[in-house]
Amino acid sequence: MKRKKANKLITRTVFVFGGLSYFMFFSGLDLPIFLKYYVTIIPIQIAAALYLGYQYYKNKHSQKTSNQLK
């Protein structure tokens, strides 16, 4: 149980520092404010689309294997 809490804490810490670094980097870019919003959001949207695609194909694959076992 302690190991699970430690892993959760480490994961959260990595995400916090990663998020802070990400937004500090994009805040420092010398771009017009209109472009800065798009440049900041596009990588997040790409990551979300990749994650959703991964979850879709993972669930699709697990359903195929469970149907074959029946």
Beta strands, then each sheet from edge to edge (+ up, - down):
end
